[in-house]
Amino acid sequence: MQPSITVKGLWSEYRRDKLTAELRGDWAVAVFYRLPSMVLIVPLARLGVAPVAVTVAALVVALAMLPAAFLPSVPLAGTTVVCLAFAFQVLDCVDGGLARATGGTSVRGATFDFLADMVQWGVLYASIGILADRAGDGSAFWSSIGLAAGWSRLFARVVRDAGARAETRAPVPAVEAKQEQVTFTGLILAFLAGLSGLIPVLLAFALATGHLAVLTLFLLVYGLADIAEGLTGVLAKGRDSGPR
């Protein structure tokens, strides 16, 4: 236990080390979930809760979304899925933050956290498709779209990881460090990259306005665009590194 852990201290460290990067690539997490996670980290650290226990709890929350989508009424089912999705995002911030605050980081813990993330996206997208079908004609059309959107999200991550491994293996030329300039295109890409953390908010909006089908279709398009962007980066790295 580290009695010096406080929300103020966690926030100061986060602002110094991670806020800028997260706003560029995962802004919705920074805006909606990071501060609530810090409120939870403090008592969990004092109780000696292990980060992996939080990851297990997050995984249980993620898996609960699927049966929640079949609750008796669509408003009840949708509201429950929204709450579970929010809870997962917060817990997903808690486990890593708790590990860093208590010195409990590990490769195994990071891998487990990654797997829980992937399960969550697949289950959440499928649940949204199920809700869209239940709110519509009761067919399985939107459920299929939701499953396809979930697959595209997972495959996009595989593509990005492959690109990251290729970049690690490639020789890095010595270049003079330059100050990164903010461009309009960069801002748009950063906004789009951070939309994934906004999905629970979008689900709440779609549920309130009756646009669950539109959200499901958006998730598929978003996932396919993510794959296309990832493949473009991987192919560009392949051309730059030359034959192997």
Order of alpha helices (4+ residues) and beta strands (2+ residues): alpha-alpha-alpha-alpha-alpha-alpha-alpha-alpha-alpha-alpha-alpha
